[in-house]
Amino acid sequence: MKKACVIGAGFGGLALAIRLQSAGIETTLVEARDKVGGRAYAWERDGFTFDAGPTVITDPDALRELWTLSSQDIADDVDLMPVMPFYRLNWTDGVTFDYSNDELALRREIDRVAPKDMAGYDEFLRYAAGVYQEGYVKLGHEAFLDFSSMIKAAPALARYQAWRSVYSMVSHYVKDEHLRQALSFHTLLVGGNPMTTSAIYALIHKLEKDGGVWWARGGTNKLAQGMARLFQRLGGELRLGEKVAQIHTLGDQVTEVETESGWKQRFDAIASNGDIMHTYRDLLSGNQRGRDMAHKLKQKRFSPSLFVVHFGLEGTWPGIPHHTILFGPRYKGLLDDIFEHGVLPRDFSIYLHHPTVTDPSLAPAGKSTFYALVPVANMGKLPIDWAEVGPILEKRVLAEVGRRLIPDIDDRIVTKFHYAPPDFEADLGAYRGNGFSLEPLLTQSAYFRGHNRDDKLRNFYLVGAGTHPGAGIPGVVGSAKATAKLMLEGLK
Ligand SMILES: Cc1cc2nc3c(=O)[nH]c(=O)nc-3n(C[C@H](O)[C@H](O)[C@H](O)COP(=O)(O)OP(=O)(O)OC[C@H]3O[C@@H](n4cnc5c(N)ncnc54)[C@H](O)[C@@H]3O)c2cc1C
């Protein structure tokens, strides 16, 4: 039996390990932390469950497929619950907009906020459906290993004006600024600036529309744990708390994985789900290829980081939906500050996560779990002392949530803590504390992103946010499909 190793149990690593094991490859999944999930880690504090990262689950079919590969049912391991509305958007001028795939409700919202844009919205929908078909259905699970694959995709990219930004394309169709923001903010969910990320990413609109927005009962971490259970049931070996220190090589092949604890094993193929810079710079430091790639990656743009305030409150808020975006007074200016200028602005936009409105199991009875997330520049752009700034920003973020939604927030806080860019670096090895690996620019997508199979080390592979198609749960689960196909061919 052929043996493979997957380093890192984020969603990409878990999905790849399931695919390999389902295909009869003896697979070992090696994870540095004490739990699976990667960015979807979770903490238990004072009876509250706090999910560290992803909260919006889309394209459930891509997840179901991981179970159907071995004729199993996702429902045996994970309880997926629909979330409605998808998001409530709230602006400083008092306008709110509930965004969902309930066509009638959505049109009522457009009619209320931007009645003149109804026809433009229909045209945008057609555009989003087209890029979804080309960019996600056809190419989302296909590896781009050579430039010719990029050339093949060029006609579609040209037809959909991929060089334009999502915001520019949305603005072509709709004129109201609220609606422009409502239809373009999604790229932030994969670490992209709506002002510069390719219009191809408008496909997220269609992805959500067709597949819905979901929640895993107990938290997103339960989805990761369900995947780990499936992998182990299939006979896969999961090693937790084992940080890989080195991937050994011989000629143009990787041969062996060695962890910090001294555990060593030889494999026929190895894939890394770790941060792309950490993978090449640290894990392959003994090979010239690792050093060359680390040098190359230094020239690339990494996505911003995130500052997340987790808090548990006394009381329940049935009126605050599961996902709320509290836009700040500026949109483009704020994005420029985060993505370009690398400053910590006085104003911010907040994504507020309120899981207990869908699933009260995440807090003790009569209490609520929240997180407030603010995108911030990564540590390369903004080298500040987060130990000093963190507590100040935490206070300001909570004050803004209090001002806009929960006036007596200070009196209700039972527990709170924050997660800042250095935590991403320390816990996940995320270069510069990036939240989403490489920024999803057109010039860093597909062939120009990390390749699912390394160009030189012929049995070494990548999976996860740093490789095609990119960040987000559907993205990294898609990358696992592309990588598994290559690995299974290579292991024949
Ligand atoms: C706060 C936040 C909110 C988000 N919200 C959403 C959302 O709502 N919806 C959505 O779709 N996406 C969201 N995302 C993006 C999404 O979470 C990520 O793109 C995705 O989970 C990344 O998966 P990955 O497979 O790349 O691996 P990661 O999650 O990055 O995991 C990599 C794993 O590799 C392990 N590892 C690294 N180095 C080593 C080593 N040397 N040895 C052993 N193990 C190692 C790490 O410990 C980690 O477990 C969010 C991200 C963040 C940070």
The ligand as a MOL file (V3000), in Angstrom:
LIG
                    3D

  0  0  0     0  0            999 V3000
M  V30 BEGIN CTAB
M  V30 COUNTS 53 58 0 0 0
M  V30 BEGIN ATOM
M  V30 1 C -11.2440 34.9350 11.6570 0
M  V30 2 C -11.4790 34.2670 10.3180 0
M  V30 3 C -12.7570 34.1860 9.8170 0
M  V30 4 C -13.0040 33.5150 8.6210 0
M  V30 5 N -14.2930 33.4110 8.1770 0
M  V30 6 C -14.5600 32.6020 7.1270 0
M  V30 7 C -15.9010 32.2730 6.8140 0
M  V30 8 O -16.8280 32.7120 7.5010 0
M  V30 9 N -16.1350 31.4210 5.7610 0
M  V30 10 C -15.1140 30.8820 5.0340 0
M  V30 11 O -15.3830 30.1020 4.0950 0
M  V30 12 N -13.8140 31.1850 5.3170 0
M  V30 13 C -13.5230 32.0120 6.3570 0
M  V30 14 N -12.2230 32.2530 6.6980 0
M  V30 15 C -11.1480 31.6840 5.8640 0
M  V30 16 C -10.9390 30.2000 6.1580 0
M  V30 17 O -11.0660 29.9560 7.5360 0
M  V30 18 C -9.5600 29.7470 5.7380 0
M  V30 19 O -9.2590 30.1890 4.4250 0
M  V30 20 C -9.4260 28.2290 5.7880 0
M  V30 21 O -9.9960 27.6930 6.9590 0
M  V30 22 C -7.9580 27.8820 5.7040 0
M  V30 23 O -7.8330 26.4970 5.6290 0
M  V30 24 P -6.4560 25.8240 5.2600 0
M  V30 25 O -6.7550 24.4560 4.7830 0
M  V30 26 O -5.6710 26.6990 4.3560 0
M  V30 27 O -5.6680 25.6170 6.6360 0
M  V30 28 P -5.4590 26.4250 7.9860 0
M  V30 29 O -6.7500 26.6580 8.6420 0
M  V30 30 O -4.5310 27.5430 7.7930 0
M  V30 31 O -4.7310 25.2710 8.8190 0
M  V30 32 C -3.3940 24.8830 8.5880 0
M  V30 33 C -3.0390 23.8630 9.6440 0
M  V30 34 O -1.6850 23.4560 9.4560 0
M  V30 35 C -1.0880 23.2980 10.7270 0
M  V30 36 N 0.3580 23.4200 10.6040 0
M  V30 37 C 1.0560 24.4910 10.1570 0
M  V30 38 N 2.3720 24.2440 10.2290 0
M  V30 39 C 2.5080 22.9790 10.7130 0
M  V30 40 C 3.6170 22.1770 11.0170 0
M  V30 41 N 4.8790 22.6150 10.8440 0
M  V30 42 N 3.4050 20.9300 11.5000 0
M  V30 43 C 2.1410 20.4630 11.6830 0
M  V30 44 N 1.0470 21.2050 11.4360 0
M  V30 45 C 1.2350 22.4490 10.9510 0
M  V30 46 C -1.6920 24.4290 11.5400 0
M  V30 47 O -1.5680 24.2170 12.9420 0
M  V30 48 C -3.1420 24.3950 11.0680 0
M  V30 49 O -3.9160 23.5270 11.8460 0
M  V30 50 C -11.9310 32.9390 7.8840 0
M  V30 51 C -10.6340 33.0450 8.3800 0
M  V30 52 C -10.4040 33.6830 9.5870 0
M  V30 53 C -8.9910 33.7440 10.1050 0
M  V30 END ATOM
M  V30 BEGIN BOND
M  V30 1 1 1 2
M  V30 2 1 2 3
M  V30 3 2 2 52
M  V30 4 2 3 4
M  V30 5 1 4 5
M  V30 6 1 4 50
M  V30 7 2 5 6
M  V30 8 1 6 7
M  V30 9 1 6 13
M  V30 10 2 7 8
M  V30 11 1 7 9
M  V30 12 1 9 10
M  V30 13 2 10 11
M  V30 14 1 10 12
M  V30 15 2 12 13
M  V30 16 1 13 14
M  V30 17 1 14 15
M  V30 18 1 14 50
M  V30 19 1 15 16
M  V30 20 1 16 17
M  V30 21 1 16 18
M  V30 22 1 18 19
M  V30 23 1 18 20
M  V30 24 1 20 21
M  V30 25 1 20 22
M  V30 26 1 22 23
M  V30 27 1 23 24
M  V30 28 2 24 25
M  V30 29 1 24 26
M  V30 30 1 24 27
M  V30 31 1 27 28
M  V30 32 2 28 29
M  V30 33 1 28 30
M  V30 34 1 28 31
M  V30 35 1 31 32
M  V30 36 1 32 33
M  V30 37 1 33 34
M  V30 38 1 33 48
M  V30 39 1 34 35
M  V30 40 1 35 36
M  V30 41 1 35 46
M  V30 42 1 36 37
M  V30 43 1 36 45
M  V30 44 2 37 38
M  V30 45 1 38 39
M  V30 46 1 39 40
M  V30 47 2 39 45
M  V30 48 1 40 41
M  V30 49 2 40 42
M  V30 50 1 42 43
M  V30 51 2 43 44
M  V30 52 1 44 45
M  V30 53 1 46 47
M  V30 54 1 46 48
M  V30 55 1 48 49
M  V30 56 2 50 51
M  V30 57 1 51 52
M  V30 58 1 52 53
M  V30 END BOND
M  V30 END CTAB
M  END
